[in-house]
Structures are given as C-alpha cells and as structure tokens.
Amino acid sequence: MSSTSGAREGSEPETAGRPGQAATAPGEKADAAPGEKADAAPGEKADAAPGEEADAARPTTARILILEDDPWDAELAQRLLTGAGLDFTTVVVDTRTSFIEQLAAFRPDIILSDFHLPGFSGEMALRIAQEQCPHIPFIIWSGVLGDEAAVGLIKQGATDYILKDRPARLASAIQRALAEAEQRAYLAQLEDQLFAAQRLASRGQLAAAEEAVSRTRQRLAAARRQAAAADPPP
C-alpha cells in the first residue's frame, strides 16, 4: 500500500486502498433495488421467500477515516490492516476542519484517531463524532494514553483504544468493532421490518403480516443469539 499523508487545511485528503480495489464514490453504498429483500445477518444467508433463493452475501470494503498528523503512523496503521487481510479504503486527515468535512463526504464505517494533534485532539474528535454519527465505531490510536484517560474516553463513547507501541491488536479491534456495528445495524433493520409487518396486521392484511412477522422474529432471534455469542458476559 502506498504511503498516505494527512490532509492539510485547504488540501484534498488522499485516499488509499488495497491494490486492485475498484474505485467507488466516497461514502456511497449500493442501495437495494425496489422490492429486494433485506440483507442476511452478518455471516448468515437470508431466508428465501417461498420459491426464491437467498441472495449470496456480497463482500464489502470498509471505509476507515484516520485522524493522524504523523504520516508514518498513518502508514503504519494501514500496513497492519493490509497485513491482516482487511479489505479497506482510507482517508487520512489531520485537522478539525478536514475531519468534519470527511465525516460527511467519506461517510466512514469506522474512525481511527490519534489522541494528541496540533490544535485538535482525539477527545474533541470523539465529541464531534458522537454528535454527528454516534453509530460509527471510534477507536483511539495513541502513543501515550494513561489508564484514567482511556477509561474516560470509553465512557464518552469510544469503542476501544490502541497504544502505538503495542499495535498488534489494531486489526482485530477494527474487525470486531465493524462486526458489532454491522450486527447493531442488522438488528435495527429487523426491528423496523417487524414494526412494518405489525402495521400490515393493523390494516387487516393478516396473511401477509403473519408470514412477515414470523419470518422477521426468527431472524431477529437468530441475530440476537449471534450477538450474545460474540460478546459473552464477563
């Protein structure tokens, strides 16, 4: 992977991805065609409607917004993720202005943020992210971070923190955070589907509603079991 420098004020952030990756517009995801079924739970195939086959799972490329003023550290993070086999694309920024701009333009799936930056900080970035996109996982990537500061960031909404002098856990932390975010989004989607099915029932469309409610409840129960198995109680 080529080196990526942080975006300076007034300059356009650079992006990097795995070799051979197809280019896509920043922050866009393919929308489902009208009438197309909802995606299956992460790692599972969706139940097909009678007479139809479930769609095959589609590989996705993770969009990672890196807030980092040291180009070498930004490149190190990307090398670690590439070495772990992650399929991703990145935008690297190093100012408050460019960070806010790319939250909207790049629409990241996850944020990796340094803690100390000139005129800005990971804590400030976390507050902005919590206000604008609280569903996006936020991982602190810091050279020095005391236990008290780390606990405070987790309480404020950070997903995890990684010390730069012990970076081996970075790839697994990002993979876990992405999987948990995907699971939460899928559960919310199923709950929306269940609500829609209940509305059908209230309108007298009982046969369609009964089938939809039954199918959605099964998927919701399976997704919740999967989420509980992935995050067992301490």
N, C-alpha and C positions, 0 to 999 in steps of 0.2 A: 504494500500500500504506500502511495506517495505521501510525503510529508504535507501536513496541512497547518498553515499558520493561522493564528487567531485573527478575526476580523477587526480592523481598526475603525474608529469613527470616520464616517463618510465613505468607507470602502465596502465592497460587497463581500460577505462571508464566503469562504471557499468550502466546497464540499468534497468528501472523499467516500469511496465505497469499495467493495471487493472487486477485483479485476473481472471484467466480463459482465458486470451488472448492467441491466438495461436502465436507461435514464427515464425518470418519471418527473412530473412536475412536483416541486417541493410541496409536501404536506397533503398531496391528494391520494385518496384511496378509491379504488373502483367501487362504484355503487352497484347494488344488486339491481337486476332488471326487474321491471314490474311483475309481480306475481312470483318472483323467485323466492325460494324457501330460505329461512334464516340459517346461518352457519351452525355447524355442529359444535358441541362443547370442545374445548381445546383437547386435541389428541383423540377425539372420537369422531365417528361418522354420524351424520344426522340420520334420523329415522325417515325412511322414504314414505311418502303418501302412497295409498294403495295404487298399484300399477306403475309406480315410478321408482327409479333408483336414486339412492342418495348421491349428492354431488361429491366428487373427490375433494379432499382438503387441498387448498391452494397454499403454496409456500409464500411467506411474507418477508419483506425486508424491513428490519427495524430502523426507524429514524431516530438518531441519537443527537441531541443538542448538547455540545460540550462548551461549558463556560470555563475558559482557561487562558491565562495571559502568557504562559510559557509554552512556546511551540513544541519544545522537546517533550514536555509532559503530555501534551495533547497527542503527539505522535505515539508516545509510549502506550497510552490507553488504547489507541486504535490497533497497534501491533498486538497487544494482549488479546483483544477481541477477535482479531483476524486469526491469531494462533489457536484460539478456542473453537474456531469454525463458525462463528456467528455470521449471519448474512445481514449486513447493515450498511447504512449510509449516514454520514455525519455532516453537521455544520458546526464550525468552531467560531466562537465569539469571545470577546474579552472586555466588553463594556456594557453598562446598563442599557444604553440605547439600542445597541445591536441585539442584546438578549431579548428585550421586549419585542423588537421587530420580528425576530425569528420565531418567537413563540407563536405569532400569528401566521407568518409566511411559511415556515417549515413544518409547523404542526407536529412537533416531535412525539414519539411514543414514550421517550424517557429522557431525563435530563441528568447529565453528569457535570457536577460543578465543583470547581476549586473553592476553597474557603476564603483565602486572602487574595484580593485583587486590588490594584491601584484605583482608588476612588469608588470601589464597589466591593461586595462580599458575597459569599455563598449564602449567608443568613438573609441578606437583603433579597437575593435572587429567589430564595425559598419562599419568602413572604409574597413576592410578586407572583410566583407560580401558584401558590395556594389561592390567591385571589382570582387569577385568570383561568387556571386549568388545574384544579385540585385533584383531578383523576389521574394526572400524569405522574408516574413514579419519579422521585427526585433523590439522587444519590450524591453524597458529598465525597469529593476526591481531594484529599488534603495531605500536605506534607507534615503538618503539625496540628493535632487536634486533641485536646485533653478530654478525659472521660466526662467531666461535667458539661463541657461544651457539646460533646457528642450526644449526651442524654437530652440536653436542651433542644437540639436540632430535631431529634426523633420526636420529642413531644410537640414540636411545632409542625410536624408533618413530613419530615424527611423519611425516606424509605429505608436508607442504610447509609453507612459511611465506610470508606476505604482509605487506609493510610498509604501514601505513595511509596513509602519504604517497605511496605508489605502488600504489594499489588496482586498477589496470586489469586485472591478471592474476587477480583473485579469482574471477570467474565461470568462466574457463577452467580454473583449478586445481581448483575444485569439480567441474566437469563431468568432468574427467579422472580425479579420484580416485573419483568414483561409478562411472564406466565400468570402471575397473580392479577395483574391489571387486565389481562385478556379474560381471565376467569370472572372477575367482577363485572366486566362489560357484558359477558355472555349471560350471567345471572340476571342482570338488569334487563337484558333483551327478552329473556324468557318471562320475567315478571310482567313486562309490557304486553307480551303475547297472551299471557294468562288473563290480564285485565281486558284485552280486546275480545277474547273469547267469552268472557263473562258478560261483556256488553252485548254480544250476539244473543246470548241467552235471554237477556233482559228485553230484547226486541222480538222475542218469540221464535228465533231461528234455532230451535233446540237441537236438532240433529247435528247441524254443523258445529254448534257451540259445544255439544257434548264430546264430539270427537276431538275438537281442538283443545278443550280443557284437559281431557285425559292424556293426550299426547304431550302437551306442554308440561303438565305436572310430572310426568315420567322423566322428561328431560331435565326439569328443574331439580327433582330429587337426585338424579344421577350427577348433575353438576355440583350440587351441594355436597354429596358424598365425596366427589373427587376433590373438591376444595378442602374438605376436612381432612382427607387422607394426605394431602400435600402439605398441610400445616397443622400437624398434631399438637395437642396441648402440651405445655411443658411438664 
